[in-house]
Amino acid sequence: MSDNNPTTTSDVVERVRDRYASAATRAAGGETLIDPCATPVFGSQLYDGTEAMEALPIGAAQASLGCGNPLAVADLHEGDTVLDLGSGGGIDVLLSAKRVGPTGRAIGLDMTDEMLGLARRHAAEAGAANAEFLKGRIEDIPLPDASVDVVISNCVITLSTDKPRVFREIARVLKPGGHLGISDLIADSDATRTLDIDPTGCGTTAVTPDEYTAHLEAAGLVGITIKPTHQAGPGLTAVIVRAHRPEGA
Ligand SMILES: C[S@@+](CC[C@H](N)C(=O)[O-])C[C@H]1O[C@@H](n2cnc3c(N)ncnc32)[C@H](O)[C@@H]1O
């Protein structure tokens, strides 16, 4: 945060946590979530036509708050360990769990207790024995070095006030040759770059594509592509980001 911005990093984290604790409580009561801050194009409609969605508990689709479908680009194989950063109600973890099968692991990481409770309920309803949910921050991933084949995330890294640290953590937990497939929001230009979540809970700490790329490169990730998918709000574009940790690194 800059000195002339009175909002502190911990204010932003608390605003994000409050926003998603309240969303999880509403979803647990059976509400289909709509994000008042986002465009109408978000959540489970971004998975339309995905066969595996039909087998998911309805609550997992109703709680979806993503801005894309990272599984459309994440190359998952039987037996893989997949990590979803900011797993929310668990939609991408449950879809991943099906793709990696009983010999694989699908791990969701989230900092909000209410979201973790909701996701665990959905995993139990789905009978997904290979899905698990950890409490923690994406800036400090509670997993060992080189323990994950694929990192996915859906509309979460944009909320982090310390993106360089998030990408360093991704590079640390990925196995050499492992890759990431991320849906996220980026700012269209410096003019729409934001560093705050406003007190109503809207806004994102979005950075430009150049900054996003620089953070990925600084973490040692390679093969970076950032592909726009749709306009997600004034000055904000939804993108699919791909990259990998080099073999032997
Ligand atoms: C926009 S929702 C997306 C949820 C889910 N990925 C989806 O597609 O439905 C953001 C989620 O990320 C979590 N989150 C936000 N910032 C986080 C952070 N720094 N560390 C861990 N979780 C975070 C929130 O608690 C919330 O569940």
The ligand as an SDF file (V2000), in Angstrom:
LIG
                    3D

 27 29  0  0  0  0  0  0  0  0999 V2000
  -13.6540  -15.0030   -5.8120 C   0  0  0  0  0  0  0  0  0  0  0  0
  -13.7320  -16.2950   -4.6040 S   0  0  0  0  0  0  0  0  0  0  0  0
  -13.3170  -17.6440   -5.6860 C   0  0  0  0  0  0  0  0  0  0  0  0
  -13.6380  -18.9840   -5.0800 C   0  0  0  0  0  0  0  0  0  0  0  0
  -13.4280  -20.1690   -6.0160 C   0  0  0  0  0  0  0  0  0  0  0  0
  -12.1010  -20.1780   -6.5840 N   0  0  0  0  0  0  0  0  0  0  0  0
  -14.4660  -20.2040   -7.1150 C   0  0  0  0  0  0  0  0  0  0  0  0
  -14.1060  -20.2070   -8.2880 O   0  0  0  0  0  0  0  0  0  0  0  0
  -15.6560  -20.2700   -6.7910 O   0  0  0  0  0  0  0  0  0  0  0  0
  -12.2190  -16.0410   -3.6890 C   0  0  0  0  0  0  0  0  0  0  0  0
  -11.8870  -17.1070   -2.6400 C   0  0  0  0  0  0  0  0  0  0  0  0
  -10.4960  -16.9700   -2.3000 O   0  0  0  0  0  0  0  0  0  0  0  0
  -10.3140  -16.9000   -0.9040 C   0  0  0  0  0  0  0  0  0  0  0  0
   -9.1480  -16.0220   -0.6920 N   0  0  0  0  0  0  0  0  0  0  0  0
   -9.0230  -14.7190   -1.0520 C   0  0  0  0  0  0  0  0  0  0  0  0
   -7.8010  -14.2660   -0.7630 N   0  0  0  0  0  0  0  0  0  0  0  0
   -7.1160  -15.3060   -0.2080 C   0  0  0  0  0  0  0  0  0  0  0  0
   -5.7900  -15.4600    0.3100 C   0  0  0  0  0  0  0  0  0  0  0  0
   -4.9340  -14.4440    0.2980 N   0  0  0  0  0  0  0  0  0  0  0  0
   -5.4300  -16.6610    0.8060 N   0  0  0  0  0  0  0  0  0  0  0  0
   -6.3180  -17.7030    0.8180 C   0  0  0  0  0  0  0  0  0  0  0  0
   -7.5920  -17.6070    0.3660 N   0  0  0  0  0  0  0  0  0  0  0  0
   -7.9840  -16.4230   -0.1520 C   0  0  0  0  0  0  0  0  0  0  0  0
  -11.6320  -16.3740   -0.3550 C   0  0  0  0  0  0  0  0  0  0  0  0
  -11.8490  -16.7860    0.9740 O   0  0  0  0  0  0  0  0  0  0  0  0
  -12.6470  -16.9730   -1.3240 C   0  0  0  0  0  0  0  0  0  0  0  0
  -13.0820  -18.2490   -0.9030 O   0  0  0  0  0  0  0  0  0  0  0  0
  1  2  1  0
  2  3  1  0
  2 10  1  0
  3  4  1  0
  4  5  1  0
  5  6  1  0
  5  7  1  0
  7  8  2  0
  7  9  1  0
 10 11  1  0
 11 12  1  0
 11 26  1  0
 12 13  1  0
 13 14  1  0
 13 24  1  0
 14 15  1  0
 14 23  1  0
 15 16  2  0
 16 17  1  0
 17 18  1  0
 17 23  2  0
 18 19  1  0
 18 20  2  0
 20 21  1  0
 21 22  2  0
 22 23  1  0
 24 25  1  0
 24 26  1  0
 26 27  1  0
M  CHG  2   2   1   9  -1
M  END
$$$$
